Structures are given as structure tokens and as C-alpha cells.
Amino acid sequence: MGGRQVLAARRLLTGALDGEPPEHELVAAARSVVTELGSPERLLELVAELASGEGDPQACARLSYRHVLGFDKLLLIDGGPRQMLRAHVWHPGAGAIGEEDIHNHRSPLASYVVEGRLAMELYEVDDERGGGFAAARYAESLAQRSADWVLKPAGPARLRLTHVGQYAAGSSYALPAHTLHRAWCDTDAPTVTLFLETGAERRRHTDVFTAAGPHPGAVAKVPLTAEEYLGALRDLAERLRTL
């Protein structure tokens, strides 16, 4: 199961997010959880414990990788489909395949900015009124055998920008699953966030929109080895010690 910090984090996740509350209550609870666990002192204790080999590093490594949106995605606590707690390390100017993508998620989410700053834009589909800007729509799912990202064209669309925000260290946000958004590292140095997806029901696919040209039909998801995963956690712990 893990050491003291891992068990404490699991208890907090289970206690705050148990049951099937309405989505607005779920996103509020998730935001409260990442705010509590994301303080640099507490997150350092958890990451350092995981970096020492507590928990299940091999299983967590298989679900940790460089995301198409340009950040390192490190699984910390695997609570099954109900709770997945991750550390995201965003790299400025990463040049990732999907860095311009506007997307939503399979389940509600919350994020706490531990270090650095994120910028975020929110959008809504504006097909009926014909406003906004043109974009290509894709249905994104996971390949059954490889878990690679599969993008199926779903026709043209028009999107309208509804909100622009910046989230500095110490701030948080939470979004329902269907919310269309785009986020990126807004500083010259890496940004670290604590990210939680939660909910008993997960959508089978997400919606991805891009105005930057056609996407490849599939993007490989390359998991970390256990050694790479533990090394990334050690590097993250060192970053947290300087905050």
C-alpha cells in the first residue's frame, strides 16, 4: 500500500470524494483536496516517500509519460477510475504536438499550481451563431491494446473564447468534465501543478479542437520505466525543497 504519506493522501482522497455527489460538489471537493495536498511542504513529503520506492513504482511508471500537451505526467496515487492524483511538470517552449489543442476531459478535474504559473483559456462551441473562429473537431479516445491516443476526425466547428486567466503559485482551479480549455506554462522556468481527475463515471472519449492544422490519427504514449519514474520523482523533490 505505501508509507505514511501515501496512506494519508489515500485517506484524504477517499474521505473527500467518496460517493456520487453532483458534479458541482465533486469539483469543489477536488479543488479542496489538491489545495491541501499541493502545499510545497506536504507535497514534498509525499513525493520524497514515493521516490524512495514506497507505493507501487512499477505500476505508477506505466501510467506516467510525456503528454502530447507538453508536460511530464507523473502518477502519484492510483485510486482507480475514481481518483487519479498526478504531478504535472510543465516545460516552457516544449513544442509538443498538441500544445495548441483545445480539449475537455473524461471526468471532472482540479489543479493546484505549486510552482510557476499557468495561463488558461476557456472556450465554447459556437456552431449555431457562426461566430468565433473555425477549428477542426476530433473525438479522442485510447487505443484498446496500447493506450495510445487515437484521434478520429469529427467535422468542422466554430469556437468562441469565453475566458482568459493566469494561475500563479498558490492558486487553484476546478473544471467540469465537458469544459473546453487550453492551458500552457506561462513562465520561462518550469511550472509544477498537482492534478486530480475524479468521478465514478468517465466519458469514453474527449473532444479535441485545433486551428493549427490536421492531427495525426494516433499519437504514441511512451510510458516511463520504473527507474525513469523514480528519477523524475527525485528531481521533483529537489525542486520542491527549494520553494
C-alpha positions in Angstrom: 0.0 0.0 0.0 2.7 2.5 0.8 4.2 4.6 3.6 2.6 7.1 6.0 2.3 9.9 3.4 0.8 7.7 0.8 -1.7 6.3 3.2 -2.7 9.8 4.5 -3.2 11.0 0.9 -5.3 8.0 0.1 -7.5 8.6 3.1 -8.0 12.2 2.2 -8.9 11.4 -1.3 -11.4 8.7 -0.3 -12.9 10.7 2.5 -13.5 13.9 0.4 -14.5 12.2 -2.8 -16.5 9.1 -1.8 -20.0 8.5 -3.1 -21.6 10.1 -6.2 -22.3 13.7 -5.4 -23.5 16.2 -8.1 -20.7 17.3 -10.4 -20.5 20.9 -8.9 -20.0 19.4 -5.5 -17.4 17.0 -6.8 -15.3 19.7 -8.5 -15.4 21.8 -5.3 -14.2 18.9 -3.2 -11.5 18.0 -5.7 -10.2 21.6 -5.6 -10.1 21.5 -1.8 -8.1 18.2 -1.9 -5.4 19.5 -4.3 -5.1 22.7 -2.3 -4.4 20.7 0.8 -2.1 18.2 -0.7 -0.4 20.7 -3.0 1.3 22.8 -0.4 5.0 22.5 -1.1 5.8 21.1 2.4 3.1 18.4 2.2 3.7 17.5 -1.4 7.5 17.2 -0.8 6.8 14.7 1.9 4.6 12.6 -0.4 6.9 12.8 -3.4 10.0 12.0 -1.4 8.3 9.0 0.1 7.3 7.8 -3.4 10.8 8.5 -4.7 12.2 6.1 -2.0 10.2 3.3 -3.6 7.0 3.3 -1.5 3.7 2.5 -3.2 3.9 0.7 -6.5 6.6 2.5 -8.6 6.4 0.0 -11.5 2.6 0.3 -11.8 2.8 4.1 -11.5 5.6 4.3 -14.1 3.4 2.5 -16.6 0.9 5.4 -16.3 3.5 8.2 -16.3 4.7 9.8 -19.6 5.4 13.0 -21.5 1.9 14.2 -22.5 1.1 15.5 -26.0 0.3 18.9 -24.4 3.9 19.3 -23.4 4.2 18.3 -19.7 5.6 15.4 -17.8 2.7 13.5 -16.2 3.7 11.6 -13.1 1.2 9.4 -11.4 1.4 9.7 -7.6 -1.7 8.0 -6.3 -3.8 5.5 -8.4 -7.2 5.4 -6.9 -8.7 3.6 -9.9 -11.2 5.4 -12.1 -12.5 7.5 -9.2 -9.3 9.2 -8.2 -6.0 9.7 -10.1 -3.6 12.1 -8.4 -0.7 13.3 -10.6 2.1 15.8 -10.6 2.5 17.7 -13.8 5.8 19.3 -14.7 5.3 21.9 -17.5 8.2 22.9 -19.7 8.2 26.3 -21.4 8.5 26.1 -25.2 8.3 22.3 -25.3 7.0 22.3 -28.9 4.6 19.5 -28.1 2.3 18.0 -30.8 -0.9 19.1 -29.1 0.2 22.3 -27.4 -2.4 24.4 -29.3 -5.2 22.0 -28.7 -8.4 23.0 -27.1 -9.9 20.0 -25.2 -12.1 18.7 -22.4 -11.7 15.7 -20.1 -13.2 12.3 -19.3 -14.1 13.3 -15.8 -14.1 16.4 -13.5 -10.7 17.8 -12.6 -8.9 20.1 -10.2 -5.4 21.5 -10.3 -3.2 23.4 -7.8 -0.2 25.4 -9.0 2.7 24.5 -6.8 5.4 26.5 -8.6 5.5 28.8 -11.6 2.4 30.0 -13.5 -0.2 28.6 -15.9 -2.2 30.5 -18.4 -5.6 29.2 -19.4 -8.3 29.9 -21.9 -11.9 28.7 -21.8 -14.0 28.2 -24.9 -17.5 27.1 -26.0 -18.8 25.7 -29.3 -20.5 28.5 -31.4 -21.7 26.5 -34.4 -25.3 27.9 -34.4 -24.5 31.6 -34.4 -21.5 31.3 -36.7 -19.2 33.5 -34.6 -15.8 32.8 -33.2 -13.2 31.1 -35.3 -13.0 27.9 -37.4 -11.5 24.7 -35.9 -11.3 21.1 -36.7 -13.0 18.8 -34.3 -11.7 15.3 -33.2 -13.0 12.6 -31.0 -10.1 11.5 -28.9 -10.0 8.0 -27.3 -7.5 5.5 -26.1 -6.4 2.5 -28.2 -7.6 -0.7 -26.6 -4.3 -2.5 -26.6 -1.6 0.2 -26.5 -3.4 3.1 -24.7 -2.0 5.4 -27.4 -4.1 8.5 -28.2 -6.4 7.9 -31.2 -7.9 11.0 -32.9 -10.9 10.5 -35.2 -12.0 13.5 -37.3 -15.5 14.7 -36.3 -16.0 17.5 -38.8 -15.6 21.3 -38.7 -16.7 23.5 -35.8 -16.6 27.1 -34.6 -15.3 28.1 -31.2 -15.7 31.2 -29.1 -13.2 32.3 -26.4 -15.0 32.9 -23.1 -12.3 33.4 -20.5 -8.6 34.1 -20.2 -6.8 33.6 -16.9 -3.5 33.2 -15.2 -2.9 30.9 -12.2 0.2 31.7 -10.2 1.8 29.5 -7.4 -0.7 29.0 -4.6 -3.8 29.3 -6.8 -6.1 26.5 -8.0 -9.0 25.8 -10.4 -11.5 23.1 -11.0 -13.5 22.2 -14.1 -16.4 20.0 -15.0 -15.6 17.3 -17.5 -17.1 18.9 -20.6 -15.4 22.3 -20.1 -13.3 23.2 -23.2 -10.0 24.8 -22.3 -6.3 25.2 -23.2 -3.5 25.6 -20.7 0.2 26.2 -21.0 3.3 27.2 -19.0 3.3 30.9 -18.7 6.9 31.5 -17.5 10.4 30.9 -18.7 11.0 28.3 -16.0 9.1 25.0 -15.5 5.7 25.1 -13.7 4.6 22.3 -11.3 1.0 21.5 -10.7 -0.8 18.9 -8.7 -3.7 17.5 -10.8 -6.6 15.4 -9.8 -9.2 13.7 -12.0 -12.1 12.2 -10.2 -15.6 10.8 -10.6 -17.3 7.5 -10.7 -18.2 7.8 -14.4 -15.6 8.5 -17.1 -16.5 9.6 -20.6 -15.4 7.2 -23.3 -13.9 9.9 -25.4 -12.9 13.6 -25.1 -13.4 16.4 -27.6 -10.3 18.0 -29.2 -10.3 21.1 -31.4 -7.4 22.6 -33.3 -7.0 25.5 -35.6 -3.3 24.6 -36.2 -3.8 22.1 -39.0 -4.6 18.4 -39.2 -3.6 16.0 -36.4 -2.0 12.6 -36.9 -4.5 9.8 -36.5 -2.7 8.3 -33.5 0.0 9.6 -31.1 2.1 7.1 -29.2 2.1 7.1 -25.4 5.5 6.1 -24.2 5.4 5.2 -20.5 8.4 5.7 -18.2 10.4 2.8 -16.9 10.4 2.4 -13.1 13.9 3.8 -13.0 12.9 6.9 -15.0 9.9 7.4 -12.9 11.8 7.3 -9.6 14.4 9.6 -11.1 11.7 12.1 -12.1 10.3 12.0 -8.6 13.7 12.6 -7.1 14.1 15.6 -9.4 10.7 16.9 -8.4 11.5 16.5 -4.7 14.7 18.6 -5.3 12.6 21.3 -6.9 10.1 21.3 -4.0 12.9 21.6 -1.5 13.9 25.0 -2.9 10.4 26.5 -2.6 
